[in-house]
Amino acid sequence: MEQTAPGPDPLTRLALEKLNDIVLPEPISWMPQTWGWLALAFLLLLLIAWTLLRRHRRYVANRYRREALAELARLETTLSGDHGRAEAVAGIAELLKRVALRAWPRTATASLSGKAWVDFLKQNDGGELSAPPASRLLDDLEYHAPGDLSAIAESDARRFAAAARRWIERHHVSA
């Protein structure tokens, strides 16, 4: 004979019959409930848009720096050979002049040469181009034939290129 398991007692059965399913509350809305949160969200979006606009304008305004740095990198690859070194040093000096013409008014930079040009670069630089090899090269460069520039030591030419790179990256143009 099979035995059946005894069922719950009558009090437990009565308690189980009175149980109902658990009712979950309505999901909370992510929409702001007051106008203050809407105003804060609007101000936050406005701040993000303003920041993106400023970054874009700065990116566009510094395009000449990126192009100059790319050309400088191309010139630096030719510093090893004697003939290439002379052309690269002259090219770096020309590149500095083109960057200055792009960044400052033409009336302030186009006529500068020799010591006045070196002083202008020093004034708008943290002192990178005031090192002796760089300032000597910039001061005397326009008075030498390209063949004379091949006598420049490779280390001096590399220091000149590094100083020019730092100047292009760091010069500050007031608005």
C-alpha positions in Angstrom: 0.0 0.0 0.0 1.3 3.3 -0.9 1.5 6.0 1.6 0.8 9.6 0.5 2.5 12.4 2.1 0.4 14.3 4.5 -0.8 17.7 3.2 -0.4 20.9 5.0 -2.5 21.4 8.0 -5.7 23.5 7.6 -4.2 26.7 9.0 -1.2 26.7 6.6 -3.6 25.9 3.7 -5.7 28.9 4.7 -2.7 31.2 4.9 -1.4 30.0 1.4 -4.8 30.7 -0.1 -4.7 34.3 1.0 -1.3 35.0 -0.6 -1.3 37.2 -3.7 1.3 37.7 -6.4 3.9 40.4 -5.7 3.0 43.6 -7.5 6.0 45.5 -8.8 5.9 49.3 -8.8 5.8 51.3 -12.0 9.2 51.9 -13.5 10.7 55.3 -12.7 10.8 57.7 -15.6 14.2 59.1 -16.7 12.5 62.3 -17.8 13.1 65.2 -15.5 10.2 66.0 -13.2 10.9 69.7 -12.8 12.0 72.6 -15.1 15.2 73.0 -13.1 16.6 69.7 -14.4 15.6 70.7 -17.9 17.4 74.0 -17.5 20.5 72.2 -16.2 20.5 69.7 -19.1 20.2 72.6 -21.6 23.1 74.4 -19.9 25.2 71.3 -20.0 24.5 70.7 -23.7 25.3 74.4 -24.3 28.6 74.0 -22.5 29.5 70.8 -24.5 28.7 72.5 -27.8 30.8 75.6 -26.9 33.7 73.4 -25.9 33.5 71.4 -29.1 33.3 74.6 -31.1 36.4 76.1 -29.4 38.4 72.9 -30.0 37.4 72.9 -33.6 38.4 76.5 -34.1 41.8 75.9 -32.3 42.3 72.8 -34.5 41.6 74.8 -37.7 43.7 77.7 -36.5 46.7 75.4 -35.8 46.6 73.8 -39.2 49.7 75.8 -40.2 51.6 74.3 -37.2 50.7 70.7 -38.2 51.8 71.3 -41.8 55.0 73.0 -40.7 55.9 70.1 -38.4 55.3 67.7 -41.2 57.6 69.6 -43.5 60.2 69.9 -40.7 60.1 66.1 -40.2 60.7 65.7 -44.0 63.7 68.2 -43.8 65.1 66.4 -40.7 65.5 63.2 -42.7 68.0 64.9 -45.0 70.3 66.2 -42.3 72.7 63.3 -42.6 74.3 64.0 -45.9 76.5 67.1 -46.4 74.6 68.4 -49.5 71.3 67.5 -48.0 72.2 69.2 -44.7 72.9 72.5 -46.4 69.5 72.4 -48.1 67.7 71.2 -45.0 69.2 74.0 -42.8 68.2 76.6 -45.4 64.8 75.0 -45.6 64.3 75.1 -41.8 65.1 78.8 -41.7 62.7 79.4 -44.6 60.1 77.3 -42.8 60.4 79.4 -39.6 59.9 82.5 -41.7 56.8 81.1 -43.3 55.4 80.1 -39.9 56.0 83.5 -38.6 54.3 85.1 -41.6 51.3 82.9 -41.1 51.0 83.5 -37.4 51.7 87.3 -37.2 50.8 90.2 -39.4 53.0 90.4 -42.5 54.0 94.0 -41.6 55.5 92.8 -38.4 57.5 89.9 -39.8 58.2 90.2 -43.5 60.9 92.8 -43.3 62.9 91.2 -40.4 66.3 89.7 -41.1 69.6 89.2 -39.4 69.7 90.2 -35.7 66.2 91.6 -35.8 64.8 88.3 -37.0 66.7 86.4 -34.3 65.4 88.8 -31.7 61.8 88.4 -32.9 62.1 84.6 -32.7 63.7 84.9 -29.2 60.9 87.3 -28.1 58.2 84.9 -29.2 60.0 81.8 -27.9 60.8 80.3 -24.6 64.5 80.6 -25.4 64.8 77.6 -27.7 66.3 79.5 -30.7 68.6 81.6 -28.5 71.1 78.8 -28.2 74.4 79.7 -30.0 74.1 77.3 -33.0 70.5 78.2 -33.8 71.0 82.0 -33.4 74.3 82.0 -35.3 72.7 80.0 -38.2 69.6 82.3 -38.3 71.7 85.4 -38.1 74.3 84.5 -40.8 72.2 82.1 -43.0 71.1 84.7 -45.6 74.7 85.8 -46.2 76.1 82.4 -47.1 75.9 80.5 -50.4 74.2 77.1 -50.1 77.6 75.4 -50.6 79.0 77.2 -47.6 76.3 75.6 -45.4 77.7 72.1 -45.9 80.4 73.0 -43.4 77.8 73.0 -40.6 78.2 70.1 -38.2 75.5 67.5 -38.2 75.0 67.9 -34.4 74.5 71.7 -34.8 72.0 71.1 -37.6 70.1 68.6 -35.5 70.0 71.0 -32.5 68.8 73.7 -34.9 66.1 71.5 -36.2 65.0 70.5 -32.6 64.9 74.1 -31.6 62.8 75.0 -34.7 60.4 72.1 -33.8 60.0 73.4 -30.3 59.5 76.9 -31.5 56.8 75.8 -34.0 55.0 73.8 -31.4 55.2 76.3 -28.6 55.1 79.9 -30.0 52.2 81.9 -28.7 50.3 84.3 -30.8 48.3 86.8 -28.9 44.8 87.4 -30.1 
